[in-house]
Amino acid sequence: MFVDLIPPPHEREWRHPAEISAEHRILFAAEPPSRRLKVAALVVGACSLIAAIATALFITALG
């Protein structure tokens, strides 16, 4: 029936990994990361690198 395909309004959308079957976990793990996730990782990495360099420069300036 089509009713089974639509979750009720009170049903949560996310699932704990223990609630997901092994087949769905394998399919989810095989999906490539989204572009948004790649950009976010690049931005966080760049900010971390800049903060580390600024900290090193600040510490050496004090000594």
HTML snippet that shows the backbone in 3Dmol.js (N, CA, C, O; Angstrom):
<script src="https://3Dmol.org/build/3Dmol-min.js"></script>
<div id="view" style="width:600px;height:400px;position:relative"></div>
<script>
const pdb = `
ATOM      1  N   MET A   1       0.835  -1.194   0.000  1.00  0.00           N
ATOM      2  CA  MET A   1       0.000   0.000   0.000  1.00  0.00           C
ATOM      3  C   MET A   1       0.870   1.245   0.000  1.00  0.00           C
ATOM      4  O   MET A   1       2.012   1.223   0.460  1.00  0.00           O
ATOM      5  N   PHE A   2       0.313   2.329  -0.523  1.00  0.00           N
ATOM      6  CA  PHE A   2       1.036   3.593  -0.568  1.00  0.00           C
ATOM      7  C   PHE A   2       1.141   4.249   0.797  1.00  0.00           C
ATOM      8  O   PHE A   2       2.019   5.083   1.019  1.00  0.00           O
ATOM      9  N   VAL A   3       0.275   3.890   1.694  1.00  0.00           N
ATOM     10  CA  VAL A   3       0.276   4.479   3.038  1.00  0.00           C
ATOM     11  C   VAL A   3       1.572   4.131   3.760  1.00  0.00           C
ATOM     12  O   VAL A   3       2.074   4.943   4.537  1.00  0.00           O
ATOM     13  N   ASP A   4       2.118   2.954   3.525  1.00  0.00           N
ATOM     14  CA  ASP A   4       3.343   2.530   4.199  1.00  0.00           C
ATOM     15  C   ASP A   4       4.559   3.334   3.756  1.00  0.00           C
ATOM     16  O   ASP A   4       5.547   3.398   4.487  1.00  0.00           O
ATOM     17  N   LEU A   5       4.510   3.950   2.576  1.00  0.00           N
ATOM     18  CA  LEU A   5       5.662   4.701   2.075  1.00  0.00           C
ATOM     19  C   LEU A   5       5.785   6.075   2.712  1.00  0.00           C
ATOM     20  O   LEU A   5       6.875   6.647   2.737  1.00  0.00           O
ATOM     21  N   ILE A   6       4.695   6.610   3.224  1.00  0.00           N
ATOM     22  CA  ILE A   6       4.694   7.952   3.811  1.00  0.00           C
ATOM     23  C   ILE A   6       4.713   7.813   5.328  1.00  0.00           C
ATOM     24  O   ILE A   6       3.784   7.257   5.913  1.00  0.00           O
ATOM     25  N   PRO A   7       5.783   8.325   5.978  1.00  0.00           N
ATOM     26  CA  PRO A   7       5.806   8.220   7.439  1.00  0.00           C
ATOM     27  C   PRO A   7       4.777   9.158   8.061  1.00  0.00           C
ATOM     28  O   PRO A   7       4.491  10.215   7.499  1.00  0.00           O
ATOM     29  N   PRO A   8       4.224   8.793   9.196  1.00  0.00           N
ATOM     30  CA  PRO A   8       3.258   9.681   9.861  1.00  0.00           C
ATOM     31  C   PRO A   8       3.956  10.962  10.327  1.00  0.00           C
ATOM     32  O   PRO A   8       5.174  10.963  10.510  1.00  0.00           O
ATOM     33  N   PRO A   9       3.210  12.045  10.522  1.00  0.00           N
ATOM     34  CA  PRO A   9       3.826  13.333  10.878  1.00  0.00           C
ATOM     35  C   PRO A   9       4.616  13.305  12.184  1.00  0.00           C
ATOM     36  O   PRO A   9       5.577  14.060  12.334  1.00  0.00           O
ATOM     37  N   HIS A  10       4.231  12.451  13.128  1.00  0.00           N
ATOM     38  CA  HIS A  10       4.938  12.411  14.410  1.00  0.00           C
ATOM     39  C   HIS A  10       6.221  11.573  14.339  1.00  0.00           C
ATOM     40  O   HIS A  10       7.009  11.574  15.284  1.00  0.00           O
ATOM     41  N   GLU A  11       6.432  10.874  13.251  1.00  0.00           N
ATOM     42  CA  GLU A  11       7.607  10.001  13.119  1.00  0.00           C
ATOM     43  C   GLU A  11       8.858  10.846  12.852  1.00  0.00           C
ATOM     44  O   GLU A  11       8.829  11.754  12.021  1.00  0.00           O
ATOM     45  N   ARG A  12       9.943  10.550  13.548  1.00  0.00           N
ATOM     46  CA  ARG A  12      11.180  11.295  13.334  1.00  0.00           C
ATOM     47  C   ARG A  12      11.833  10.851  12.031  1.00  0.00           C
ATOM     48  O   ARG A  12      11.662   9.710  11.603  1.00  0.00           O
ATOM     49  N   GLU A  13      12.588  11.765  11.394  1.00  0.00           N
ATOM     50  CA  GLU A  13      13.193  11.463  10.101  1.00  0.00           C
ATOM     51  C   GLU A  13      14.524  10.732  10.237  1.00  0.00           C
ATOM     52  O   GLU A  13      14.859   9.913   9.382  1.00  0.00           O
ATOM     53  N   TRP A  14      15.284  11.007  11.284  1.00  0.00           N
ATOM     54  CA  TRP A  14      16.600  10.387  11.432  1.00  0.00           C
ATOM     55  C   TRP A  14      16.459   9.028  12.100  1.00  0.00           C
ATOM     56  O   TRP A  14      15.464   8.745  12.768  1.00  0.00           O
ATOM     57  N   ARG A  15      17.454   8.211  11.910  1.00  0.00           N
ATOM     58  CA  ARG A  15      17.468   6.879  12.510  1.00  0.00           C
ATOM     59  C   ARG A  15      18.824   6.630  13.161  1.00  0.00           C
ATOM     60  O   ARG A  15      19.861   7.025  12.630  1.00  0.00           O
ATOM     61  N   HIS A  16      18.804   5.974  14.311  1.00  0.00           N
ATOM     62  CA  HIS A  16      20.030   5.549  14.959  1.00  0.00           C
ATOM     63  C   HIS A  16      20.615   4.414  14.119  1.00  0.00           C
ATOM     64  O   HIS A  16      19.864   3.620  13.553  1.00  0.00           O
ATOM     65  N   PRO A  17      21.961   4.323  14.029  1.00  0.00           N
ATOM     66  CA  PRO A  17      22.553   3.244  13.225  1.00  0.00           C
ATOM     67  C   PRO A  17      22.074   1.848  13.606  1.00  0.00           C
ATOM     68  O   PRO A  17      22.030   0.964  12.750  1.00  0.00           O
ATOM     69  N   ALA A  18      21.716   1.631  14.861  1.00  0.00           N
ATOM     70  CA  ALA A  18      21.233   0.319  15.278  1.00  0.00           C
ATOM     71  C   ALA A  18      19.864   0.005  14.684  1.00  0.00           C
ATOM     72  O   ALA A  18      19.472  -1.159  14.610  1.00  0.00           O
ATOM     73  N   GLU A  19      19.133   1.039  14.260  1.00  0.00           N
ATOM     74  CA  GLU A  19      17.802   0.833  13.688  1.00  0.00           C
ATOM     75  C   GLU A  19      17.846   0.598  12.182  1.00  0.00           C
ATOM     76  O   GLU A  19      16.820   0.282  11.579  1.00  0.00           O
ATOM     77  N   ILE A  20      19.003   0.744  11.573  1.00  0.00           N
ATOM     78  CA  ILE A  20      19.129   0.628  10.121  1.00  0.00           C
ATOM     79  C   ILE A  20      19.686  -0.752   9.789  1.00  0.00           C
ATOM     80  O   ILE A  20      20.581  -1.256  10.467  1.00  0.00           O
ATOM     81  N   SER A  21      19.147  -1.346   8.745  1.00  0.00           N
ATOM     82  CA  SER A  21      19.613  -2.677   8.357  1.00  0.00           C
ATOM     83  C   SER A  21      21.023  -2.596   7.777  1.00  0.00           C
ATOM     84  O   SER A  21      21.469  -1.524   7.367  1.00  0.00           O
ATOM     85  N   ALA A  22      21.708  -3.702   7.745  1.00  0.00           N
ATOM     86  CA  ALA A  22      23.073  -3.756   7.223  1.00  0.00           C
ATOM     87  C   ALA A  22      23.108  -3.347   5.755  1.00  0.00           C
ATOM     88  O   ALA A  22      24.062  -2.706   5.314  1.00  0.00           O
ATOM     89  N   GLU A  23      22.084  -3.708   4.999  1.00  0.00           N
ATOM     90  CA  GLU A  23      22.046  -3.344   3.583  1.00  0.00           C
ATOM     91  C   GLU A  23      21.997  -1.840   3.396  1.00  0.00           C
ATOM     92  O   GLU A  23      22.689  -1.296   2.535  1.00  0.00           O
ATOM     93  N   HIS A  24      21.180  -1.161   4.202  1.00  0.00           N
ATOM     94  CA  HIS A  24      21.070   0.288   4.090  1.00  0.00           C
ATOM     95  C   HIS A  24      22.345   0.981   4.569  1.00  0.00           C
ATOM     96  O   HIS A  24      22.728   2.017   4.025  1.00  0.00           O
ATOM     97  N   ARG A  25      23.006   0.415   5.587  1.00  0.00           N
ATOM     98  CA  ARG A  25      24.270   1.000   6.041  1.00  0.00           C
ATOM     99  C   ARG A  25      25.328   0.923   4.954  1.00  0.00           C
ATOM    100  O   ARG A  25      26.096   1.866   4.761  1.00  0.00           O
ATOM    101  N   ILE A  26      25.371  -0.204   4.238  1.00  0.00           N
ATOM    102  CA  ILE A  26      26.335  -0.368   3.153  1.00  0.00           C
ATOM    103  C   ILE A  26      26.042   0.631   2.034  1.00  0.00           C
ATOM    104  O   ILE A  26      26.961   1.249   1.496  1.00  0.00           O
ATOM    105  N   LEU A  27      24.769   0.787   1.684  1.00  0.00           N
ATOM    106  CA  LEU A  27      24.396   1.750   0.646  1.00  0.00           C
ATOM    107  C   LEU A  27      24.731   3.175   1.066  1.00  0.00           C
ATOM    108  O   LEU A  27      25.218   3.962   0.254  1.00  0.00           O
ATOM    109  N   PHE A  28      24.474   3.514   2.330  1.00  0.00           N
ATOM    110  CA  PHE A  28      24.766   4.859   2.825  1.00  0.00           C
ATOM    111  C   PHE A  28      26.272   5.125   2.826  1.00  0.00           C
ATOM    112  O   PHE A  28      26.710   6.216   2.462  1.00  0.00           O
ATOM    113  N   ALA A  29      27.058   4.135   3.233  1.00  0.00           N
ATOM    114  CA  ALA A  29      28.514   4.304   3.269  1.00  0.00           C
ATOM    115  C   ALA A  29      29.102   4.419   1.876  1.00  0.00           C
ATOM    116  O   ALA A  29      30.167   5.012   1.704  1.00  0.00           O
ATOM    117  N   ALA A  30      28.424   3.860   0.870  1.00  0.00           N
ATOM    118  CA  ALA A  30      28.934   3.899  -0.498  1.00  0.00           C
ATOM    119  C   ALA A  30      28.657   5.240  -1.180  1.00  0.00           C
ATOM    120  O   ALA A  30      29.255   5.538  -2.214  1.00  0.00           O
ATOM    121  N   GLU A  31      27.762   6.048  -0.615  1.00  0.00           N
ATOM    122  CA  GLU A  31      27.448   7.343  -1.221  1.00  0.00           C
ATOM    123  C   GLU A  31      28.643   8.278  -1.074  1.00  0.00           C
ATOM    124  O   GLU A  31      29.246   8.342  -0.003  1.00  0.00           O
ATOM    125  N   PRO A  32      28.993   9.006  -2.139  1.00  0.00           N
ATOM    126  CA  PRO A  32      30.096   9.965  -2.026  1.00  0.00           C
ATOM    127  C   PRO A  32      29.666  11.161  -1.166  1.00  0.00           C
ATOM    128  O   PRO A  32      28.479  11.482  -1.111  1.00  0.00           O
ATOM    129  N   PRO A  33      30.607  11.812  -0.504  1.00  0.00           N
ATOM    130  CA  PRO A  33      30.251  12.974   0.316  1.00  0.00           C
ATOM    131  C   PRO A  33      29.725  14.106  -0.561  1.00  0.00           C
ATOM    132  O   PRO A  33      30.117  14.245  -1.719  1.00  0.00           O
ATOM    133  N   SER A  34      28.842  14.902   0.004  1.00  0.00           N
ATOM    134  CA  SER A  34      28.245  15.997  -0.750  1.00  0.00           C
ATOM    135  C   SER A  34      29.251  17.128  -0.945  1.00  0.00           C
ATOM    136  O   SER A  34      30.254  17.213  -0.236  1.00  0.00           O
ATOM    137  N   ARG A  35      28.971  17.978  -1.899  1.00  0.00           N
ATOM    138  CA  ARG A  35      29.838  19.126  -2.168  1.00  0.00           C
ATOM    139  C   ARG A  35      29.883  20.060  -0.961  1.00  0.00           C
ATOM    140  O   ARG A  35      30.930  20.623  -0.643  1.00  0.00           O
ATOM    141  N   ARG A  36      28.746  20.220  -0.295  1.00  0.00           N
ATOM    142  CA  ARG A  36      28.682  21.093   0.882  1.00  0.00           C
ATOM    143  C   ARG A  36      29.609  20.584   1.986  1.00  0.00           C
ATOM    144  O   ARG A  36      30.278  21.374   2.652  1.00  0.00           O
ATOM    145  N   LEU A  37      29.648  19.271   2.177  1.00  0.00           N
ATOM    146  CA  LEU A  37      30.518  18.685   3.194  1.00  0.00           C
ATOM    147  C   LEU A  37      31.987  18.888   2.834  1.00  0.00           C
ATOM    148  O   LEU A  37      32.803  19.181   3.708  1.00  0.00           O
ATOM    149  N   LYS A  38      32.329  18.736   1.560  1.00  0.00           N
ATOM    150  CA  LYS A  38      33.708  18.947   1.126  1.00  0.00           C
ATOM    151  C   LYS A  38      34.138  20.393   1.335  1.00  0.00           C
ATOM    152  O   LYS A  38      35.251  20.649   1.796  1.00  0.00           O
ATOM    153  N   VAL A  39      33.262  21.342   0.998  1.00  0.00           N
ATOM    154  CA  VAL A  39      33.581  22.763   1.182  1.00  0.00           C
ATOM    155  C   VAL A  39      33.729  23.086   2.660  1.00  0.00           C
ATOM    156  O   VAL A  39      34.641  23.816   3.049  1.00  0.00           O
ATOM    157  N   ALA A  40      32.836  22.548   3.488  1.00  0.00           N
ATOM    158  CA  ALA A  40      32.917  22.793   4.930  1.00  0.00           C
ATOM    159  C   ALA A  40      34.217  22.243   5.502  1.00  0.00           C
ATOM    160  O   ALA A  40      34.847  22.893   6.337  1.00  0.00           O
ATOM    161  N   ALA A  41      34.626  21.058   5.067  1.00  0.00           N
ATOM    162  CA  ALA A  41      35.881  20.475   5.549  1.00  0.00           C
ATOM    163  C   ALA A  41      37.071  21.325   5.113  1.00  0.00           C
ATOM    164  O   ALA A  41      38.017  21.506   5.880  1.00  0.00           O
ATOM    165  N   LEU A  42      37.031  21.841   3.903  1.00  0.00           N
ATOM    166  CA  LEU A  42      38.115  22.688   3.410  1.00  0.00           C
ATOM    167  C   LEU A  42      38.199  23.989   4.202  1.00  0.00           C
ATOM    168  O   LEU A  42      39.292  24.433   4.555  1.00  0.00           O
ATOM    169  N   VAL A  43      37.055  24.597   4.480  1.00  0.00           N
ATOM    170  CA  VAL A  43      37.033  25.853   5.239  1.00  0.00           C
ATOM    171  C   VAL A  43      37.530  25.639   6.666  1.00  0.00           C
ATOM    172  O   VAL A  43      38.326  26.429   7.173  1.00  0.00           O
ATOM    173  N   VAL A  44      37.063  24.575   7.313  1.00  0.00           N
ATOM    174  CA  VAL A  44      37.501  24.291   8.685  1.00  0.00           C
ATOM    175  C   VAL A  44      38.990  23.987   8.719  1.00  0.00           C
ATOM    176  O   VAL A  44      39.692  24.431   9.627  1.00  0.00           O
ATOM    177  N   GLY A  45      39.473  23.241   7.750  1.00  0.00           N
ATOM    178  CA  GLY A  45      40.907  22.941   7.684  1.00  0.00           C
ATOM    179  C   GLY A  45      41.740  24.189   7.481  1.00  0.00           C
ATOM    180  O   GLY A  45      42.773  24.362   8.129  1.00  0.00           O
ATOM    181  N   ALA A  46      41.300  25.063   6.585  1.00  0.00           N
ATOM    182  CA  ALA A  46      42.035  26.308   6.332  1.00  0.00           C
ATOM    183  C   ALA A  46      42.039  27.203   7.568  1.00  0.00           C
ATOM    184  O   ALA A  46      43.070  27.780   7.913  1.00  0.00           O
ATOM    185  N   CYS A  47      40.900  27.322   8.231  1.00  0.00           N
ATOM    186  CA  CYS A  47      40.833  28.142   9.460  1.00  0.00           C
ATOM    187  C   CYS A  47      41.723  27.560  10.553  1.00  0.00           C
ATOM    188  O   CYS A  47      42.374  28.306  11.286  1.00  0.00           O
ATOM    189  N   SER A  48      41.756  26.248  10.666  1.00  0.00           N
ATOM    190  CA  SER A  48      42.609  25.605  11.673  1.00  0.00           C
ATOM    191  C   SER A  48      44.079  25.853  11.382  1.00  0.00           C
ATOM    192  O   SER A  48      44.862  26.121  12.294  1.00  0.00           O
ATOM    193  N   LEU A  49      44.451  25.765  10.117  1.00  0.00           N
ATOM    194  CA  LEU A  49      45.838  26.015   9.733  1.00  0.00           C
ATOM    195  C   LEU A  49      46.231  27.464  10.006  1.00  0.00           C
ATOM    196  O   LEU A  49      47.317  27.722  10.524  1.00  0.00           O
ATOM    197  N   ILE A  50      45.368  28.404   9.666  1.00  0.00           N
ATOM    198  CA  ILE A  50      45.652  29.823   9.921  1.00  0.00           C
ATOM    199  C   ILE A  50      45.764  30.085  11.419  1.00  0.00           C
ATOM    200  O   ILE A  50      46.640  30.832  11.857  1.00  0.00           O
ATOM    201  N   ALA A  51      44.871  29.468  12.213  1.00  0.00           N
ATOM    202  CA  ALA A  51      44.934  29.660  13.665  1.00  0.00           C
ATOM    203  C   ALA A  51      46.222  29.078  14.245  1.00  0.00           C
ATOM    204  O   ALA A  51      46.812  29.669  15.149  1.00  0.00           O
ATOM    205  N   ALA A  52      46.662  27.927  13.737  1.00  0.00           N
ATOM    206  CA  ALA A  52      47.901  27.326  14.226  1.00  0.00           C
ATOM    207  C   ALA A  52      49.108  28.193  13.876  1.00  0.00           C
ATOM    208  O   ALA A  52      50.006  28.370  14.699  1.00  0.00           O
ATOM    209  N   ILE A  53      49.129  28.728  12.669  1.00  0.00           N
ATOM    210  CA  ILE A  53      50.242  29.604  12.263  1.00  0.00           C
ATOM    211  C   ILE A  53      50.236  30.882  13.090  1.00  0.00           C
ATOM    212  O   ILE A  53      51.289  31.329  13.543  1.00  0.00           O
ATOM    213  N   ALA A  54      49.062  31.475  13.291  1.00  0.00           N
ATOM    214  CA  ALA A  54      48.972  32.699  14.091  1.00  0.00           C
ATOM    215  C   ALA A  54      49.411  32.443  15.539  1.00  0.00           C
ATOM    216  O   ALA A  54      50.075  33.285  16.145  1.00  0.00           O
ATOM    217  N   THR A  55      49.051  31.312  16.075  1.00  0.00           N
ATOM    218  CA  THR A  55      49.456  30.974  17.441  1.00  0.00           C
ATOM    219  C   THR A  55      50.965  30.799  17.525  1.00  0.00           C
ATOM    220  O   THR A  55      51.593  31.280  18.468  1.00  0.00           O
ATOM    221  N   ALA A  56      51.546  30.119  16.554  1.00  0.00           N
ATOM    222  CA  ALA A  56      53.003  29.917  16.542  1.00  0.00           C
ATOM    223  C   ALA A  56      53.720  31.254  16.424  1.00  0.00           C
ATOM    224  O   ALA A  56      54.709  31.481  17.121  1.00  0.00           O
ATOM    225  N   LEU A  57      53.249  32.134  15.566  1.00  0.00           N
ATOM    226  CA  LEU A  57      53.868  33.454  15.424  1.00  0.00           C
ATOM    227  C   LEU A  57      53.735  34.276  16.699  1.00  0.00           C
ATOM    228  O   LEU A  57      54.672  34.974  17.085  1.00  0.00           O
ATOM    229  N   PHE A  58      52.595  34.201  17.349  1.00  0.00           N
ATOM    230  CA  PHE A  58      52.372  34.939  18.584  1.00  0.00           C
ATOM    231  C   PHE A  58      53.287  34.428  19.689  1.00  0.00           C
ATOM    232  O   PHE A  58      53.851  35.220  20.445  1.00  0.00           O
ATOM    233  N   ILE A  59      53.436  33.120  19.787  1.00  0.00           N
ATOM    234  CA  ILE A  59      54.289  32.541  20.834  1.00  0.00           C
ATOM    235  C   ILE A  59      55.750  32.887  20.595  1.00  0.00           C
ATOM    236  O   ILE A  59      56.474  33.196  21.542  1.00  0.00           O
ATOM    237  N   THR A  60      56.195  32.840  19.339  1.00  0.00           N
ATOM    238  CA  THR A  60      57.599  33.174  19.058  1.00  0.00           C
ATOM    239  C   THR A  60      57.856  34.663  19.239  1.00  0.00           C
ATOM    240  O   THR A  60      58.979  35.045  19.568  1.00  0.00           O
ATOM    241  N   ALA A  61      56.872  35.505  19.039  1.00  0.00           N
ATOM    242  CA  ALA A  61      57.039  36.957  19.231  1.00  0.00           C
ATOM    243  C   ALA A  61      57.193  37.296  20.703  1.00  0.00           C
ATOM    244  O   ALA A  61      57.852  38.276  21.050  1.00  0.00           O
ATOM    245  N   LEU A  62      56.591  36.496  21.568  1.00  0.00           N
ATOM    246  CA  LEU A  62      56.690  36.751  23.004  1.00  0.00           C
ATOM    247  C   LEU A  62      58.040  36.332  23.567  1.00  0.00           C
ATOM    248  O   LEU A  62      58.501  36.886  24.565  1.00  0.00           O
ATOM    249  N   GLY A  63      58.668  35.361  22.932  1.00  0.00           N
ATOM    250  CA  GLY A  63      59.900  34.807  23.485  1.00  0.00           C
ATOM    251  C   GLY A  63      61.081  35.457  22.999  1.00  0.00           C
ATOM    252  O   GLY A  63      62.191  35.089  23.384  1.00  0.00           O
TER     253      GLY A  63
END
`;
const viewer = $3Dmol.createViewer("view");
viewer.addModel(pdb, "pdb");
viewer.setStyle({}, {cartoon: {color: "spectrum"}});
viewer.zoomTo();
viewer.render();
</script>
